Amino acid sequence: MKKWMLRLFVLCSLLPLSGCWSKFELTERGFVMGVALDQGENGDIEILTQIYRPSSAQTISSATTNASSINIKTNDQSVMEAIRDIPIHLGRKAQWSHLRVIIIGEKLARSNNLGHLLDLFYRDHEPRGSISLMIAKGNAGKLFMKKPLIEQTTAQQFLRTKESSYITSAKTIDNTLLDLMLQLRGASGDAMVAYVYEDKDAKDIFSAAGLALLKKGKLKVVIPASKVEGLLMLRNDYRSGVIEVKCPGGNGENETAEILSLQAKTKPIFKGEQISVNTEIQADIAIGELKCTNINTYGMEQQFVKKVEDEILKQLNSTIKFLQSNQMDVIGIADKIYRANPRKWEQLKEGWDERFSEITFNIKLKLRLVTSGTISSKPAG
């Protein structure tokens, strides 16, 4: 009797676990890969949604060249209502769990608080916090019309281009939806988003370089790619990059050094009402190109390292000047003060933009040359 009751209990326990959690079939969903948001007419929000187009085994074997994605355009006063209009054209409900990238047009980013604009993607259960964010120069939807260079979809091409630009060149940052929301809720509220634009020389190619800086959720200014390296160093977000050093004599040639690793420590210092910031940076470098320097001794090696240090310091100071002139604390000084001393931050947060623009930065930089490459430390020529 007891065995019979036990079996019945186990069977009843398994019944709720059987079957799928949802009644939706794959043929009822359209998997969204990318989204472009632009300013429309009469204050509407224009949404271009790039949806993955599945291919059958027969299509793949026949080597057809059908596009891997399709673009659906909708517009409305709110993001959610525009999204609900997608099935009108597609015949399927949009599925957002595989969304790769959201790109916002510059005009919309300047007029709308991005925290409010993207609230649906942050609040809904389908999109992930790891969605990649970018702000486009001009119209974002037009960029999705371009064909991907090597990836299956344009959305995936955007994602990989931005990742590579950050990791190998330090020309932008690989930020996500979650990163943006955390920055907007930070002490200063200043935030940054990767910037993308159409290449002037090749209309079919786009570039991910530079950063769009946000004040109170709206785009205020774009920091050029040449100053992004210094910002990433100050934030301790630098992965890898190249430093160019001009040869003496003005012959137009440059020598290069690759930064292999970099660690930065930044600490705010208070002296009465005065605020200064001490930054210590240590990095390992490798010689990339030698055109006018002959390194035969330790002293010559140190002279080359000193030239690279001077160039990095020049970039850092240029970046700091740009940020202070625009009163954009995307370095995170306010956050460091708040974490270390919340009571002190309460005294400083009123008028912080003005305070930040007057901070003195003291930078100590130490480089170590770890390799000169596979040949001797002499110019090849």
Disulfide bonds with the S-S distance in Angstrom:
Cys247-Cys292 2.14
